Amino acid sequence: MKTPGLIDIGVNLTHESFRDDLPEVVQRARQAGVQQMIVTGTSAEASRSALELARRHPGLLFATAGVHPHHAGDFGPDTGASLTQLLKEPVVVAAGECGLDYCRNYSPHPAQRATFEAQLAIASAAGKPLFLHQREAHRDFLAMLQSFWPGLHGGVAHCFTDGPRELEAYVDLGLYIGVTGWICDERRSQPLREAVRELPLDRVLIETDAPYLLPRDLPEKPRSRRNEPALLPHVLLTLARYMQVDPDELAAATARNTRRLFRLAPAPGPQLAA
């Protein structure tokens, strides 16, 4: 399936698995109808790499700048200054990936909260929306967002995997909801499948989170088991089924919502021709 005009809001194109064939990955995405992509920054170094990649593909790629909660222990005064500078770049469209992760606990909870708080302040000062991560930390995550919300500039709950209660809380706060191929996994996506029935069309975004989260229900899976942005139309079709909406209507809504949140200009036609 090719659905033109899609935007992948979260793809880790700086990951080492794309090192040897990134041009082909980008070309396959374009041929599949993925018009633009936002490259995720998960550390100061990865955010700089995301920026450089976006600079090499103007109009096609954008970037985020942030420190993932897994790396919260590495956050220091220089990190905050670096993120502040990166967020001044026009192609860096969001602060993050940032948030809380009490599932894997790669960083102590106090360090995660301190790092998240610092990035909420940085995002507020930069005037950029947030690209957010939350796993098994809903209560603390929501409380921190609520305390900063009046000074923030919107955001997306990236790779949302929770159920109706959490979705309602985030939508009520004002967040957009990013849905990945997690919804294609019948083993663990039931809460998400229930939640998206209540997801408003004006709050939904889609993403692959490639190379992670390869859709489990693909008829033919790549031998590498690597996800890539060309599979975004598959995520769209699955999400449309559970939201009970027309796929073309959903595609248009996700593109419109992405442009609104991240202030993306439409892609130039000749630049992105397959």
C-alpha positions in Angstrom: 0.0 0.0 0.0 1.1 3.5 -0.8 -0.5 6.4 1.0 1.1 9.7 -0.1 1.6 12.5 2.3 2.5 10.6 5.5 4.8 12.0 8.1 6.8 9.7 10.4 7.1 11.7 13.7 9.7 9.3 15.3 12.4 7.5 13.5 15.9 6.7 14.8 17.8 7.1 11.5 21.1 7.7 13.4 21.0 4.2 14.7 23.9 2.0 13.7 21.6 -0.4 11.9 21.1 2.2 9.2 24.7 3.0 8.8 25.3 1.0 5.6 22.1 1.7 3.6 20.5 4.9 4.8 20.0 6.3 1.3 18.1 3.2 0.3 16.0 3.4 3.5 15.1 7.0 2.8 14.2 6.2 -0.8 12.0 3.3 0.2 10.2 5.6 2.6 9.6 8.1 -0.1 8.3 5.5 -2.5 5.9 4.3 0.2 4.4 7.8 0.5 6.3 9.0 3.6 6.7 12.6 2.7 8.7 13.8 5.8 10.4 12.2 8.8 11.5 13.5 12.2 14.8 12.0 13.5 14.8 11.3 17.2 17.5 12.7 19.5 18.1 10.6 22.6 21.3 12.1 24.0 23.3 15.2 23.4 25.5 13.4 20.9 22.6 11.6 19.1 20.8 14.9 18.9 23.7 16.6 17.2 23.8 13.6 14.8 20.1 14.0 14.1 20.6 17.7 13.4 23.4 17.0 10.9 21.3 14.4 9.2 18.4 16.8 8.9 20.6 19.5 7.5 21.7 17.1 4.7 18.0 16.5 3.7 16.3 19.8 3.9 12.5 19.6 3.6 12.6 15.9 4.1 14.1 15.3 7.5 13.8 17.2 10.8 15.2 16.5 14.2 14.5 16.5 17.9 17.0 17.3 20.7 16.8 15.7 24.1 18.0 13.1 26.6 16.1 9.9 27.0 15.4 8.8 30.6 17.7 5.8 30.1 20.6 8.4 29.8 19.5 10.6 32.7 22.6 9.8 34.7 24.7 11.5 32.1 22.8 14.8 32.2 24.9 17.7 33.5 25.2 21.5 33.1 27.0 21.1 29.7 24.2 18.9 28.5 21.5 21.5 29.2 23.6 24.2 27.5 24.1 21.9 24.4 20.3 21.1 24.1 19.5 24.8 24.4 21.8 25.6 21.5 20.4 22.7 19.4 16.9 23.9 19.9 17.7 27.2 18.3 18.1 25.4 15.0 15.0 25.7 12.8 15.1 22.1 11.7 15.1 20.9 15.4 11.4 20.9 15.9 11.0 19.5 19.4 12.6 19.0 22.7 13.1 15.3 23.6 13.0 12.4 23.6 12.5 13.1 27.3 10.4 11.8 30.1 10.3 9.0 32.6 10.9 5.2 32.3 10.2 3.1 35.4 10.1 -0.1 33.4 13.7 -0.7 32.6 15.2 1.6 35.2 18.5 2.2 33.4 18.8 5.4 35.5 17.7 6.0 39.1 14.2 7.6 39.4 15.5 10.8 41.1 18.0 11.4 38.2 15.2 10.7 35.7 12.9 13.3 37.4 15.7 15.9 37.6 16.6 15.4 34.0 13.0 15.6 32.8 12.4 18.7 34.9 15.5 20.4 33.3 14.3 19.6 29.8 10.8 20.8 30.6 12.3 24.2 31.5 14.6 24.1 28.4 11.6 23.4 26.1 9.6 26.2 27.7 12.4 28.7 27.1 13.0 27.5 23.6 9.3 27.7 22.6 9.4 24.2 21.1 7.0 21.3 21.7 7.9 18.2 23.6 8.7 14.7 22.3 7.8 12.6 25.3 8.6 9.1 26.6 6.7 7.4 29.5 6.8 3.8 30.6 5.2 2.6 33.9 5.6 6.2 35.3 2.2 7.7 34.5 1.5 9.3 37.8 4.9 11.1 38.2 5.0 11.9 34.5 1.6 13.5 34.4 2.2 15.5 37.6 5.4 17.0 36.3 3.8 17.9 33.0 0.8 19.5 34.8 3.1 21.7 36.9 5.0 23.0 33.9 2.1 23.0 31.4 1.2 26.7 31.4 4.7 27.6 30.1 5.0 24.7 27.6 4.2 24.7 23.9 2.4 21.4 23.5 3.9 17.9 22.9 3.3 14.3 21.9 3.2 11.2 24.0 5.5 9.3 21.7 5.0 5.6 21.2 1.9 5.6 23.4 1.2 2.0 24.7 -1.1 2.5 27.6 -4.9 2.2 28.0 -8.0 4.5 28.0 -7.3 6.1 31.4 -3.9 7.3 30.5 -5.0 8.4 27.0 -7.8 10.5 28.4 -5.5 12.2 30.9 -3.0 13.1 28.2 -5.6 14.3 25.7 -7.3 16.4 28.4 -4.0 18.0 29.3 -3.5 18.9 25.6 -1.0 16.3 24.3 -1.1 14.6 21.0 -0.8 10.8 20.9 1.9 9.0 18.8 1.0 5.5 17.7 3.6 3.0 16.5 3.6 -0.6 15.3 2.9 -1.6 18.9 -0.7 -1.6 17.9 0.1 -4.5 15.4 1.1 -6.8 18.3 -1.8 -8.9 19.4 0.1 -10.2 22.4 0.4 -6.9 24.3 -1.6 -4.2 22.5 -5.0 -4.8 23.9 -5.0 -1.7 26.2 -3.8 0.5 23.3 -6.4 -1.0 20.9 -9.1 -0.1 23.4 -7.7 3.4 24.0 -7.6 4.4 20.4 -11.3 3.9 20.0 -11.6 7.2 22.0 -8.7 9.0 20.3 -9.9 12.2 18.6 -8.8 12.6 15.0 -7.3 16.0 15.8 -4.9 14.5 18.4 -3.5 11.4 16.6 0.1 11.2 15.1 1.8 8.1 13.6 5.4 6.8 13.8 7.5 3.7 13.3 10.1 4.3 16.0 12.4 2.5 13.5 14.6 0.4 13.8 12.5 -0.7 16.8 8.9 -2.1 16.9 8.8 -4.0 13.6 5.0 -4.6 13.2 4.4 -8.2 14.4 1.6 -8.9 11.9 3.5 -8.2 8.7 2.9 -10.9 6.1 6.6 -11.0 5.3 9.1 -9.8 7.8 12.6 -8.7 6.8 15.3 -11.2 7.8 17.1 -8.4 9.6 14.0 -7.9 11.8 14.7 -4.2 11.4 11.8 -1.7 11.2 12.0 1.2 8.8 9.9 4.2 7.9 8.6 2.6 4.6 6.4 0.5 6.9 4.5 3.5 8.2 1.5 2.8 5.8 1.1 -0.6 7.5 0.9 1.1 10.9 -1.7 3.6 9.5 -3.9 0.8 8.2 -3.9 -1.1 11.5 -4.6 2.0 13.5 -7.4 3.0 11.1 -9.1 -0.3 11.7 -9.1 0.0 15.5 -10.1 3.7 15.4 -12.8 2.7 12.9 -12.0 5.5 10.5 -11.2 5.6 6.8 -7.4 5.2 6.2 -7.3 8.2 3.9 -9.1 10.4 6.4 -6.7 9.2 9.1 -3.7 9.9 6.9 -4.8 13.4 6.2 -5.5 14.0 9.9 -2.1 12.8 11.1 -0.3 14.9 8.5 -2.3 18.0 9.5 -1.8 17.4 13.2 2.0 16.9 12.7 2.3 20.2 10.8 0.3 22.0 13.5 2.3 20.6 16.5 5.8 20.8 15.0 5.1 23.8 12.7 6.4 21.9 9.7 6.2 23.5 6.3 4.7 21.3 3.5 7.4 19.3 1.7 8.6 20.7 -1.6 7.2 18.4 -4.3 10.3 18.1 -6.6 12.5 17.5 -3.5 10.5 14.5 -2.5 9.5 12.9 -5.8 10.1 9.2 -5.7 
